[in-house]
Amino acid sequence: MTNKVYLLEDDRSICELVKCTLELSSIDCEYFTTVKEFNEAMERRVPEVALLDIMLTDGDGVEVLKQVKARHPEVSVIMLSALSKETDKVRGLNAGADDYIAKPFGVLELVARVNAALRRTSKSSVLKVGELEMNFDNMTVVYRGKPLTLNNKEFQLLKYCAANEGKVLTRDTLLTEVWGYDDGETRTLDNHVARLRKLGLNFETVFGVGYRFIAG
């Protein structure tokens, strides 16, 4: 499967320019002009690199960044913004961005930054936390030296919890980040956690709140 770059930008002319520029350099790019479209695409396929505008008509690019990094820490995120003050850059980088490009930007610089991000991402397709190892490319999981067989939602739930290992995660947060809704049936979540526990994974119940995953 070829590398994929997603662009979230509400200016369609910039979208067309970036897409054309990257594809001339043999980089597969798909763009979206709304947060909704971007989120729907993330459900279908997770890209290697995401280019996110900060100032969007229907949302805040930094908030999108936080959601991407929380659910898919392996994705390399580059912020694109006309906000070029140092404080704006620091805000994006502190929120988890891997890089920041101020508008207007040169197309050669953009291609170079994306290629650099793709190189970094190709080396970070494996998440190791304690005695847990997850490979995002082939969706394999090894815990304490033993391979585990997980379905897609179990894998995504474990992936999110492993990326936030040791943190207390509320049921609403897990339903939103893994299933895409924040007002659903918590029994679905509890059943998935129970299944992962049967495989030996350590999910601590924080009564009245949610769960905490411990990888050791």
C-alpha positions in Angstrom: 0.0 0.0 0.0 1.4 3.4 -1.0 2.0 6.2 1.5 -1.0 8.5 1.9 -1.1 12.2 2.9 -4.3 13.9 4.0 -4.7 17.6 3.8 -7.3 19.5 5.8 -7.7 23.0 4.4 -10.8 25.1 3.8 -9.3 27.0 0.9 -9.9 24.8 -2.1 -7.3 26.7 -4.3 -4.6 25.8 -1.7 -5.9 22.2 -1.6 -5.5 21.9 -5.4 -2.0 23.4 -5.3 -0.8 21.2 -2.6 -2.4 18.0 -4.1 -0.9 18.8 -7.5 2.5 19.6 -6.0 2.7 16.4 -4.0 1.4 14.1 -6.7 4.0 15.5 -9.1 6.5 14.2 -6.6 4.8 10.8 -6.5 3.2 11.4 -3.1 -0.5 10.3 -2.9 -2.5 13.2 -1.5 -6.2 13.5 -0.7 -7.7 16.8 0.6 -10.7 17.8 2.7 -12.3 21.2 3.2 -14.2 20.4 6.4 -13.4 18.6 9.7 -16.3 16.3 9.1 -15.0 15.1 5.8 -11.5 14.6 7.3 -12.8 12.6 10.2 -14.9 10.4 7.9 -11.7 9.7 5.9 -9.8 8.8 9.0 -12.3 6.1 9.7 -11.7 4.6 6.3 -8.0 4.8 6.3 -5.3 6.3 8.5 -2.7 8.2 6.5 1.0 8.3 7.2 1.1 12.1 7.2 -1.6 14.7 7.9 -1.4 18.4 6.9 -3.7 20.5 9.0 -4.6 24.1 8.6 -5.1 25.8 12.0 -7.8 28.3 11.1 -10.8 26.3 9.7 -14.3 27.5 9.0 -15.8 24.6 11.0 -13.3 23.9 13.6 -9.8 24.4 15.2 -6.9 22.7 13.5 -5.1 22.3 16.8 -8.1 20.4 18.3 -8.1 18.2 15.2 -4.3 17.6 15.8 -5.0 16.6 19.4 -7.6 14.1 18.3 -5.4 12.6 15.6 -2.4 12.2 18.0 -4.6 10.7 20.7 -6.1 8.1 18.4 -3.2 7.6 16.0 0.1 8.6 17.6 2.0 7.1 14.7 0.7 9.7 12.2 3.1 12.5 11.5 1.3 15.8 11.6 2.4 19.1 9.9 0.5 22.3 10.7 -0.1 24.8 7.9 -1.0 28.3 9.0 -0.9 32.0 8.2 -0.3 32.5 11.9 3.4 32.8 11.9 4.1 34.2 15.4 6.3 32.2 17.7 3.5 31.7 20.2 1.3 30.2 17.5 4.0 27.8 16.4 4.7 26.8 20.0 1.0 26.1 20.6 0.9 23.7 17.7 4.1 22.0 18.6 3.1 21.7 22.2 -0.1 20.1 21.2 1.8 17.3 19.4 2.6 18.6 15.9 5.7 17.1 14.3 6.3 20.2 12.1 5.0 23.6 11.3 5.0 25.5 8.0 3.9 29.1 7.9 1.9 30.4 4.9 2.8 31.4 2.3 5.1 28.5 1.8 7.3 27.4 -1.1 6.3 24.2 -2.9 9.8 22.8 -2.8 9.9 23.3 1.0 6.5 21.6 1.4 7.6 18.5 -0.6 10.8 18.3 1.4 9.0 18.6 4.8 6.4 15.9 3.7 9.2 13.6 2.5 11.0 14.0 5.8 7.8 13.2 7.7 7.3 10.1 5.6 10.8 8.9 6.4 10.1 9.4 10.1 6.8 7.7 9.9 8.2 4.7 8.1 10.4 4.1 11.2 7.6 4.5 13.7 5.0 2.0 12.7 5.6 0.0 15.9 4.5 1.1 19.3 6.3 -0.5 22.3 5.0 0.2 25.7 6.2 -2.0 28.6 5.8 -5.6 27.6 3.3 -4.7 24.8 4.3 -4.3 21.1 1.9 -3.2 18.4 2.6 -3.1 14.7 0.3 -0.7 13.0 1.2 -1.8 9.4 0.0 -5.4 9.8 -2.2 -5.0 12.9 -0.2 -7.5 15.0 0.1 -7.5 18.7 2.6 -9.2 20.9 2.3 -9.1 24.7 4.9 -10.7 27.0 6.2 -12.5 24.0 2.9 -14.0 23.1 1.0 -13.1 19.9 -2.6 -11.9 20.4 -5.4 -12.1 17.9 -7.7 -9.0 18.0 -10.5 -7.8 15.8 -10.4 -4.2 14.4 -12.2 -2.5 17.3 -10.2 -4.4 19.9 -7.0 -3.3 18.2 -8.1 0.3 18.0 -9.1 0.3 21.6 -5.8 -1.2 22.7 -3.9 1.2 20.5 -5.6 4.3 22.0 -5.1 3.0 25.6 -1.5 2.0 24.9 -0.7 5.5 23.5 -2.2 6.9 26.8 -0.7 4.2 29.1 -1.1 4.9 32.8 -3.7 7.6 32.3 -7.3 7.3 33.5 -9.6 7.4 30.4 -13.3 8.0 30.9 -15.9 5.9 29.2 -17.1 8.9 27.2 -13.5 9.6 25.9 -13.1 6.0 24.8 -16.4 5.8 23.1 -15.7 9.0 21.3 -12.1 8.2 20.3 -12.6 4.6 19.3 -16.2 4.3 18.2 -16.8 7.9 17.2 -19.7 8.8 19.5 -19.8 10.2 23.1 -23.3 9.2 24.1 -23.5 5.5 23.3 -24.0 2.2 25.1 -21.1 1.7 27.6 -21.8 -2.1 27.5 -20.1 -2.2 24.1 -16.9 -0.7 25.6 -17.1 -2.9 28.7 -17.4 -6.0 26.6 -14.4 -5.1 24.6 -12.4 -4.4 27.7 -13.5 -7.8 29.2 -12.3 -9.5 26.0 -8.9 -7.8 26.2 -8.6 -8.8 29.9 -9.2 -12.4 29.0 -6.1 -12.2 26.8 -4.1 -11.1 29.8 -4.0 -7.4 29.2 -4.1 -5.2 32.4 -7.1 -2.8 32.3 -7.8 -1.3 35.7 -11.3 -0.2 36.4 -11.6 3.3 37.9 -15.0 3.1 39.4 -17.5 5.8 38.2 -15.0 7.0 35.7 -13.5 4.5 33.2 -10.3 2.5 32.7 -6.6 2.8 33.0 -4.3 0.5 30.9 -1.0 -0.7 32.4 1.4 -2.2 29.9 3.8 -3.8 32.4 
